[in-house]
Amino acid sequence: MEDSSKNGLKTESESVSPGGHPLFKKGEPRPGAGRPKGQKEGYSASLRRLLAKNVDLTGAVKRAAEKAGLDLNAIDPKTTTNAQLLARVTMDLAFAGELSAIREIADRAEGKPSQAVEVSGPEGGPIPMRVLSREELAELKAKILADEGNDIDQ
């Protein structure tokens, strides 16, 4: 690698932290390193917290329950959670024939059915494979490194 004083690029020795990864310096954030510091909870945790709260039968929740045909007098806000109300609405929609509600209940209660995936080579035959020698691996590595930075479509 060239000298950093000529073109602004780091030399190989400058880009590697002692005992570290060649692309990331110790202490620097790296892409895909997880949730940023300071973020208390993720989306799923927020939903779980809100679902566990007792239902508030005002505003949008009241309108949705009325639209679903629920008897609001039968819902006790002191003992009914948001999750329980959503489950009740989903059940009522399923009994009314709403296919998406039926699927949701089945997926949650029974789990989504597994899908078969066929992995095969050309025309359904076996996948062609061969073991490369050390020399072939070295040639392949050299070719990849030489092509690094070039557009794949070229």
Backbone as a chain_set.jsonl record, in Angstrom:
{"seq": "MEDSSKNGLKTESESVSPGGHPLFKKGEPRPGAGRPKGQKEGYSASLRRLLAKNVDLTGAVKRAAEKAGLDLNAIDPKTTTNAQLLARVTMDLAFAGELSAIREIADRAEGKPSQAVEVSGPEGGPIPMRVLSREELAELKAKILADEGNDIDQ", "coords": {"N": [[0.843, -1.175, 0.0], [0.387, 2.316, -0.588], [2.217, 5.212, 0.614], [0.751, 7.128, 3.176], [1.047, 9.875, 3.239], [1.17, 10.743, 0.645], [-1.253, 10.253, -0.779], [-3.402, 10.331, 0.954], [-4.356, 7.897, 1.796], [-4.388, 5.217, 4.155], [-1.541, 3.426, 5.265], [-0.805, -0.105, 5.189], [0.121, -0.872, 7.718], [-0.847, 1.205, 9.25], [-3.582, 0.879, 9.096], [-4.277, -1.301, 10.555], [-5.166, -2.212, 13.739], [-3.281, -2.972, 16.673], [-3.322, -6.377, 17.091], [-5.876, -6.419, 16.159], [-8.693, -6.169, 13.876], [-8.164, -5.787, 10.354], [-9.714, -3.803, 9.054], [-11.077, -2.249, 10.894], [-10.609, 0.054, 13.498], [-9.712, -0.167, 16.938], [-12.2, 0.701, 19.243], [-13.617, 2.288, 17.478], [-16.852, 2.698, 15.996], [-18.445, 0.074, 14.154], [-20.009, -0.978, 11.126], [-23.072, -2.741, 11.431], [-22.716, -3.56, 14.043], [-24.547, -3.947, 15.997], [-27.089, -2.697, 18.268], [-27.114, 0.837, 18.624], [-25.192, 2.597, 21.127], [-26.794, 3.753, 24.06], [-29.377, 3.485, 23.154], [-32.212, 2.365, 24.531], [-34.219, 0.3, 24.276], [-35.334, -2.032, 21.807], [-37.507, -2.272, 18.9], [-39.176, -4.591, 19.14], [-39.104, -5.053, 21.917], [-40.316, -2.713, 22.807], [-42.895, -3.025, 21.733], [-43.715, -5.33, 23.16], [-43.792, -4.311, 25.754], [-45.815, -2.353, 25.519], [-47.977, -3.976, 24.756], [-48.399, -5.412, 27.082], [-49.505, -3.587, 28.796], [-52.452, -2.282, 30.453], [-55.53, -1.924, 28.71], [-56.586, 1.091, 27.109], [-59.509, 2.466, 26.717], [-60.094, 4.617, 24.859], [-60.109, 7.055, 22.212], [-58.357, 5.938, 19.338], [-58.271, 3.215, 19.975], [-60.776, 2.732, 21.078], [-62.404, 3.349, 18.86], [-61.539, 1.364, 17.068], [-62.281, -0.978, 18.427], [-65.047, -0.658, 18.495], [-65.553, -0.678, 15.734], [-64.869, -3.287, 15.192], [-66.981, -4.465, 16.314], [-67.11, -5.058, 19.011], [-68.411, -5.334, 22.31], [-68.099, -2.702, 24.269], [-68.762, -2.402, 26.931], [-68.339, -4.86, 27.984], [-65.682, -5.087, 28.305], [-63.194, -4.84, 30.619], [-61.19, -2.291, 31.502], [-59.37, -2.314, 33.59], [-58.476, -4.862, 33.943], [-57.962, -5.938, 31.484], [-55.561, -6.44, 29.017], [-53.722, -4.773, 26.354], [-52.797, -6.711, 24.576], [-54.6, -8.813, 25.038], [-56.974, -7.642, 24.144], [-56.371, -7.228, 21.432], [-56.089, -9.902, 20.658], [-58.708, -10.773, 21.058], [-60.093, -9.193, 19.151], [-58.879, -10.142, 16.81], [-59.714, -12.823, 16.884], [-62.512, -12.476, 16.65], [-62.635, -11.331, 14.091], [-61.655, -13.482, 12.631], [-63.684, -15.389, 13.054], [-65.628, -14.099, 11.676], [-64.934, -14.646, 9.156], [-62.681, -13.497, 8.046], [-59.927, -13.96, 6.198], [-57.183, -13.262, 6.554], [-57.015, -12.908, 9.318], [-57.612, -15.461, 10.19], [-55.374, -16.848, 9.177], [-53.335, -15.566, 10.643], [-53.93, -16.332, 13.297], [-53.646, -19.137, 13.059], [-50.924, -19.28, 12.308], [-49.698, -18.227, 14.59], [-50.62, -19.905, 16.648], [-50.085, -22.549, 15.779], [-47.705, -22.369, 14.462], [-45.805, -21.368, 11.618], [-46.168, -23.183, 8.593], [-43.549, -25.309, 7.477], [-41.519, -24.77, 4.599], [-40.707, -26.596, 1.761], [-37.536, -26.693, 0.281], [-35.834, -27.063, -2.623], [-32.626, -27.92, -3.501], [-30.563, -27.968, -6.134], [-28.487, -28.9, -8.915], [-27.749, -27.968, -12.346], [-30.575, -28.521, -14.432], [-31.912, -30.01, -12.488], [-30.154, -31.898, -11.56], [-27.274, -33.213, -9.697], [-25.337, -30.945, -7.649], [-22.547, -29.562, -9.069], [-19.33, -30.054, -7.773], [-15.983, -29.555, -6.645], [-12.807, -30.238, -5.182], [-10.41, -27.824, -4.481], [-6.941, -27.425, -5.127], [-4.139, -26.286, -3.101], [-2.6, -24.605, -4.678], [-4.427, -23.85, -6.69], [-6.26, -22.483, -5.095], [-4.645, -20.355, -4.23], [-4.179, -19.063, -6.686], [-6.787, -18.307, -7.333], [-7.354, -16.591, -5.182], [-5.448, -14.574, -5.678], [-6.439, -13.605, -8.105], [-8.936, -12.618, -7.325], [-8.146, -10.614, -5.5], [-6.76, -8.973, -7.28], [-8.822, -8.117, -8.892], [-10.291, -6.671, -7.103], [-12.248, -3.915, -6.24], [-12.897, -3.377, -8.83], [-15.736, -3.053, -10.97], [-18.229, -5.502, -10.837], [-19.884, -6.034, -13.014], [-18.392, -5.421, -15.222]], "CA": [[0.0, 0.0, 0.0], [1.204, 3.519, -0.714], [2.421, 6.051, 1.783], [-0.438, 7.934, 3.434], [1.316, 11.294, 3.041], [1.052, 11.074, -0.774], [-2.605, 10.222, -1.335], [-4.415, 10.331, 2.0], [-4.726, 6.543, 2.187], [-3.592, 4.661, 5.247], [-0.7, 2.293, 4.908], [-1.305, -1.331, 5.797], [0.431, -0.887, 9.151], [-1.693, 2.195, 9.915], [-4.986, 0.482, 9.068], [-4.49, -2.447, 11.427], [-4.879, -1.966, 15.143], [-2.526, -4.11, 17.216], [-4.146, -7.533, 17.472], [-7.253, -6.188, 15.745], [-9.148, -6.434, 12.521], [-7.51, -4.839, 9.454], [-10.574, -2.74, 8.562], [-11.675, -1.467, 11.97], [-9.733, 0.403, 14.609], [-10.282, -0.411, 18.238], [-12.941, 1.818, 19.782], [-14.457, 2.924, 16.461], [-18.034, 1.886, 15.687], [-18.367, -0.598, 12.87], [-21.341, -1.279, 10.609], [-23.642, -4.021, 11.835], [-22.201, -3.938, 15.354], [-25.633, -4.053, 16.959], [-27.839, -1.503, 18.626], [-26.254, 1.943, 19.048], [-25.142, 2.855, 22.561], [-27.774, 4.721, 24.515], [-30.725, 3.068, 22.782], [-32.63, 1.529, 25.656], [-34.897, -0.921, 23.873], [-35.647, -2.117, 20.392], [-38.902, -2.252, 18.479], [-39.903, -5.722, 19.723], [-39.243, -4.83, 23.359], [-41.312, -1.653, 22.976], [-44.214, -3.622, 21.499], [-44.065, -6.212, 24.288], [-44.126, -3.458, 26.903], [-47.123, -1.749, 25.262], [-48.996, -5.027, 24.762], [-48.629, -5.849, 28.457], [-50.236, -2.552, 29.538], [-53.907, -2.36, 30.42], [-56.124, -1.237, 27.572], [-57.162, 2.416, 27.317], [-60.637, 2.453, 25.786], [-60.395, 5.94, 24.325], [-59.469, 7.351, 20.939], [-58.263, 4.949, 18.256], [-58.583, 1.875, 20.488], [-62.243, 2.675, 21.197], [-62.97, 3.293, 17.51], [-61.226, 0.048, 16.483], [-63.104, -1.979, 19.111], [-66.42, -0.469, 18.01], [-65.575, -1.119, 14.339], [-64.824, -4.749, 15.215], [-68.243, -4.94, 16.867], [-66.972, -5.504, 20.398], [-69.209, -4.65, 23.323], [-67.133, -2.022, 25.142], [-69.159, -2.594, 28.331], [-67.858, -6.178, 28.417], [-64.226, -5.006, 28.445], [-62.774, -4.148, 31.843], [-59.864, -1.714, 31.271], [-58.472, -2.558, 34.731], [-57.958, -6.235, 33.902], [-57.731, -6.359, 30.096], [-54.358, -5.847, 28.418], [-53.785, -4.51, 24.914], [-52.611, -7.988, 23.884], [-55.852, -9.559, 25.134], [-57.952, -7.007, 23.278], [-55.991, -7.554, 20.055], [-56.417, -11.31, 20.433], [-60.172, -10.85, 20.948], [-60.467, -8.619, 17.854], [-58.417, -11.075, 15.783], [-60.619, -13.98, 16.928], [-63.804, -12.069, 16.101], [-62.462, -11.19, 12.647], [-61.519, -14.832, 12.08], [-65.009, -16.009, 13.049], [-66.426, -13.409, 10.651], [-64.469, -15.13, 7.869], [-61.532, -12.721, 7.561], [-58.871, -14.95, 5.955], [-55.9, -12.839, 7.139], [-57.086, -13.166, 10.76], [-57.526, -16.922, 10.352], [-53.963, -17.207, 8.971], [-52.548, -15.056, 11.778], [-54.17, -17.21, 14.453], [-53.031, -20.433, 12.786], [-49.466, -19.13, 12.35], [-49.278, -18.003, 15.987], [-50.958, -21.053, 17.493], [-49.494, -23.787, 15.288], [-46.424, -22.11, 13.821], [-45.909, -21.339, 10.163], [-45.733, -24.454, 8.001], [-42.228, -25.245, 6.844], [-41.574, -24.86, 3.154], [-39.655, -27.424, 1.183], [-36.654, -25.985, -0.63], [-35.005, -28.009, -3.359], [-31.338, -27.397, -3.932], [-30.034, -28.897, -7.124], [-27.652, -28.338, -9.96], [-28.419, -27.762, -13.634], [-31.614, -29.463, -14.846], [-32.321, -30.851, -11.371], [-29.118, -32.877, -11.231], [-26.461, -32.885, -8.524], [-24.56, -29.711, -7.701], [-21.151, -29.902, -9.365], [-18.375, -29.572, -6.775], [-14.662, -30.185, -6.683], [-11.871, -29.737, -4.185], [-9.312, -27.075, -5.089], [-5.62, -27.6, -4.513], [-3.608, -25.045, -2.515], [-2.162, -23.752, -5.78], [-5.619, -23.281, -7.313], [-6.798, -21.497, -4.154], [-3.767, -19.189, -4.269], [-4.456, -18.378, -7.948], [-8.109, -17.702, -7.205], [-7.203, -15.469, -4.255], [-4.717, -13.51, -6.386], [-7.351, -13.037, -9.102], [-9.944, -11.83, -6.595], [-7.501, -9.411, -4.982], [-6.435, -8.115, -8.425], [-10.078, -7.557, -9.388], [-10.939, -5.914, -6.034], [-12.48, -2.509, -6.591], [-13.479, -3.298, -10.186], [-17.167, -3.333, -11.008], [-18.475, -6.9, -11.178], [-20.541, -6.111, -14.31], [-17.472, -5.109, -16.311]], "C": [[0.886, 1.235, 0.0], [1.277, 4.289, 0.587], [1.22, 6.98, 1.952], [-0.203, 9.413, 3.195], [1.131, 11.706, 1.584], [-0.398, 11.178, -1.231], [-3.714, 10.196, -0.283], [-4.872, 8.954, 2.434], [-3.828, 6.066, 3.319], [-2.73, 3.529, 4.718], [-1.247, 1.064, 5.618], [-1.048, -1.353, 7.293], [-0.428, 0.116, 9.909], [-3.14, 1.74, 10.015], [-5.287, -0.696, 9.987], [-4.154, -2.057, 12.856], [-4.137, -3.17, 15.695], [-3.462, -5.219, 17.685], [-5.579, -7.413, 17.001], [-7.528, -6.552, 14.311], [-8.547, -5.401, 11.582], [-8.396, -3.679, 8.985], [-11.105, -1.816, 9.652], [-10.659, -1.193, 13.069], [-10.465, 0.166, 15.919], [-10.971, 0.856, 18.743], [-13.823, 2.536, 18.778], [-15.692, 2.054, 16.217], [-17.866, 1.238, 14.319], [-19.782, -0.948, 12.415], [-21.808, -2.651, 11.077], [-23.203, -4.477, 13.211], [-23.294, -4.011, 16.406], [-26.282, -2.718, 17.237], [-26.89, -0.407, 19.097], [-26.306, 2.147, 20.562], [-26.168, 3.92, 22.909], [-29.195, 4.36, 24.136], [-31.172, 2.03, 23.796], [-33.293, 0.225, 25.227], [-35.212, -0.877, 22.389], [-37.143, -2.136, 20.155], [-39.702, -3.365, 19.156], [-40.124, -5.533, 21.217], [-40.284, -3.75, 23.634], [-42.719, -2.201, 22.776], [-44.639, -4.511, 22.665], [-44.499, -5.407, 25.51], [-45.514, -2.856, 26.724], [-48.248, -2.79, 25.278], [-49.345, -5.473, 26.177], [-49.419, -4.827, 29.287], [-51.739, -2.79, 29.449], [-54.44, -1.475, 29.308], [-56.703, 0.114, 28.004], [-58.268, 2.57, 26.282], [-61.051, 3.861, 25.372], [-59.744, 6.058, 22.951], [-59.526, 6.216, 19.943], [-58.623, 3.55, 18.738], [-60.091, 1.702, 20.586], [-62.877, 2.547, 19.819], [-62.729, 1.927, 16.866], [-62.089, -1.039, 17.113], [-64.557, -1.88, 18.653], [-66.56, -0.97, 16.58], [-65.583, -2.643, 14.251], [-66.102, -5.335, 15.817], [-68.147, -5.451, 18.29], [-67.87, -4.678, 21.307], [-68.243, -4.027, 24.328], [-67.479, -2.178, 26.616], [-68.648, -3.924, 28.88], [-66.344, -6.192, 28.629], [-63.888, -4.206, 29.686], [-61.354, -3.615, 31.641], [-58.871, -1.974, 32.408], [-57.839, -3.941, 34.669], [-57.637, -6.728, 32.492], [-56.502, -5.653, 29.539], [-54.595, -5.578, 26.933], [-53.663, -5.809, 24.124], [-53.903, -8.802, 23.907], [-56.923, -8.974, 24.218], [-57.643, -7.302, 21.804], [-56.322, -9.01, 19.713], [-57.923, -11.48, 20.247], [-60.638, -10.337, 19.586], [-60.079, -9.575, 16.728], [-59.322, -12.304, 15.721], [-61.963, -13.633, 16.302], [-63.735, -11.919, 14.587], [-62.351, -12.562, 11.975], [-62.88, -15.518, 12.004], [-65.935, -15.351, 12.029], [-65.954, -13.793, 9.243], [-63.3, -14.374, 7.275], [-60.323, -13.66, 7.452], [-57.542, -14.553, 6.595], [-55.88, -13.075, 8.65], [-56.972, -14.66, 11.042], [-56.075, -17.372, 10.203], [-53.105, -16.779, 10.155], [-52.706, -15.954, 12.996], [-53.496, -18.561, 14.244], [-51.508, -20.347, 12.874], [-48.969, -18.971, 13.783], [-49.501, -19.239, 16.851], [-50.21, -22.323, 17.084], [-48.088, -23.611, 14.728], [-46.604, -22.148, 12.312], [-45.448, -22.685, 9.602], [-44.38, -24.298, 7.323], [-42.393, -25.425, 5.344], [-40.404, -25.701, 2.665], [-38.843, -26.584, 0.204], [-35.754, -27.014, -1.297], [-33.733, -27.312, -3.796], [-30.749, -28.418, -4.888], [-29.199, -28.143, -8.139], [-28.447, -28.137, -11.235], [-29.384, -28.893, -13.964], [-31.988, -30.449, -13.737], [-31.312, -31.894, -10.947], [-28.332, -32.464, -9.994], [-25.69, -31.574, -8.733], [-23.109, -30.083, -7.964], [-20.215, -29.257, -8.341], [-17.035, -30.246, -7.021], [-13.787, -29.517, -5.634], [-10.726, -29.045, -4.91], [-8.009, -27.362, -4.361], [-5.188, -26.264, -3.907], [-3.179, -24.062, -3.607], [-3.358, -23.081, -6.454], [-6.262, -22.224, -6.415], [-5.969, -20.215, -4.172], [-4.002, -18.382, -5.546], [-5.793, -17.644, -7.889], [-8.067, -16.484, -6.298], [-6.509, -14.29, -4.944], [-5.617, -12.825, -7.407], [-8.39, -12.154, -8.429], [-9.34, -10.533, -6.091], [-7.143, -8.442, -6.109], [-7.685, -7.425, -8.963], [-10.782, -6.697, -8.353], [-11.069, -4.453, -6.422], [-13.035, -2.348, -7.987], [-14.949, -3.646, -10.09], [-17.373, -4.754, -11.512], [-19.058, -7.016, -12.582], [-19.604, -5.864, -15.469], [-16.933, -6.37, -16.942]], "O": [[2.0, 1.21, 0.523], [0.513, 4.055, 1.524], [0.731, 7.551, 0.977], [-1.162, 10.15, 2.967], [0.954, 12.891, 1.301], [-0.745, 12.086, -1.987], [-4.881, 10.045, -0.643], [-5.69, 8.838, 3.345], [-2.667, 6.46, 3.423], [-3.14, 2.774, 3.837], [-2.056, 1.179, 6.539], [-1.9, -1.8, 8.06], [-0.715, -0.089, 11.088], [-3.858, 2.165, 10.921], [-6.452, -1.047, 10.172], [-3.039, -1.634, 13.161], [-4.348, -4.287, 15.225], [-4.292, -5.012, 18.57], [-6.424, -8.217, 17.395], [-6.704, -7.161, 13.628], [-8.423, -4.238, 11.965], [-7.866, -2.655, 8.553], [-11.541, -0.704, 9.354], [-9.943, -2.091, 13.511], [-11.688, 0.285, 15.993], [-10.403, 1.946, 18.681], [-14.691, 3.315, 19.171], [-15.602, 0.827, 16.227], [-17.217, 1.796, 13.434], [-20.657, -1.189, 13.247], [-21.03, -3.604, 11.114], [-23.304, -5.663, 13.525], [-22.995, -4.125, 17.594], [-26.052, -1.736, 16.532], [-25.97, -0.669, 19.871], [-27.331, 1.902, 21.197], [-26.384, 4.866, 22.151], [-30.138, 4.875, 24.738], [-30.584, 0.954, 23.905], [-32.967, -0.838, 25.754], [-35.34, 0.196, 21.799], [-37.939, -2.029, 21.088], [-40.783, -3.114, 19.688], [-41.207, -5.82, 21.728], [-41.052, -3.858, 24.59], [-43.628, -1.889, 23.544], [-45.786, -4.454, 23.107], [-45.447, -5.77, 26.207], [-46.309, -2.843, 27.664], [-49.347, -2.511, 25.759], [-50.481, -5.872, 26.435], [-49.939, -5.159, 30.352], [-52.233, -3.411, 28.507], [-53.881, -0.421, 29.005], [-57.234, 0.26, 29.105], [-57.99, 2.783, 25.102], [-62.211, 4.247, 25.517], [-58.911, 5.229, 22.585], [-60.574, 5.609, 19.719], [-59.22, 2.776, 17.989], [-60.626, 0.655, 20.222], [-63.782, 1.736, 19.623], [-63.611, 1.392, 16.195], [-62.577, -1.925, 16.412], [-65.219, -2.898, 18.448], [-67.555, -1.609, 16.237], [-66.211, -3.222, 13.365], [-66.286, -6.552, 15.829], [-69.014, -6.203, 18.735], [-68.062, -3.481, 21.096], [-67.642, -4.731, 25.14], [-66.594, -2.098, 27.469], [-68.537, -4.099, 30.094], [-65.788, -7.193, 29.08], [-64.251, -3.035, 29.797], [-60.406, -4.4, 31.612], [-57.661, -1.865, 32.208], [-56.789, -4.174, 35.268], [-57.097, -7.821, 32.328], [-56.407, -4.426, 29.579], [-55.544, -6.089, 26.337], [-54.347, -5.99, 23.116], [-54.264, -9.415, 22.902], [-57.685, -9.711, 23.592], [-58.55, -7.592, 21.024], [-56.781, -9.307, 18.61], [-58.365, -12.238, 19.383], [-61.476, -10.964, 18.937], [-60.857, -9.793, 15.8], [-59.66, -12.775, 14.635], [-62.496, -14.41, 15.51], [-64.654, -12.326, 13.876], [-62.887, -12.775, 10.887], [-63.196, -16.158, 11.001], [-66.903, -15.96, 11.573], [-66.511, -13.321, 8.252], [-62.956, -14.587, 6.112], [-59.767, -14.098, 8.459], [-56.839, -15.413, 7.126], [-54.833, -13.409, 9.204], [-56.324, -15.075, 12.002], [-55.59, -18.178, 10.997], [-52.25, -17.535, 10.616], [-51.722, -16.296, 13.652], [-52.845, -19.075, 15.154], [-50.867, -21.23, 13.444], [-47.931, -19.524, 14.146], [-48.665, -19.577, 17.688], [-49.756, -23.082, 17.94], [-47.363, -24.588, 14.542], [-47.453, -22.874, 11.795], [-44.466, -23.258, 10.072], [-44.104, -23.285, 6.68], [-43.284, -26.136, 4.88], [-39.266, -25.532, 3.103], [-39.407, -25.849, -0.607], [-35.012, -27.739, -0.633], [-33.774, -26.236, -4.393], [-30.473, -29.561, -4.523], [-29.212, -26.913, -8.201], [-29.677, -28.135, -11.212], [-29.061, -30.069, -13.798], [-32.342, -31.594, -14.018], [-31.592, -32.697, -10.057], [-28.675, -31.489, -9.325], [-25.435, -31.163, -9.865], [-22.503, -30.825, -7.191], [-20.303, -28.057, -8.078], [-16.967, -31.361, -7.538], [-14.015, -28.368, -5.254], [-10.141, -29.602, -5.839], [-7.981, -27.521, -3.14], [-5.803, -25.232, -4.172], [-3.367, -22.852, -3.481], [-3.315, -21.888, -6.755], [-6.748, -21.201, -6.897], [-6.521, -19.115, -4.133], [-4.023, -17.152, -5.502], [-5.91, -16.504, -8.338], [-8.675, -15.458, -6.604], [-6.937, -13.144, -4.805], [-5.568, -11.605, -7.561], [-8.688, -11.062, -8.913], [-9.942, -9.469, -6.233], [-7.211, -7.227, -5.924], [-7.621, -6.288, -9.432], [-11.777, -6.048, -8.677], [-10.109, -3.833, -6.88], [-13.59, -1.298, -8.312], [-15.361, -4.434, -9.237], [-16.762, -5.162, -12.499], [-18.77, -7.985, -13.284], [-19.993, -6.081, -16.616], [-16.139, -6.301, -17.88]]}, "num_chains": 1, "name": "protein.A"}
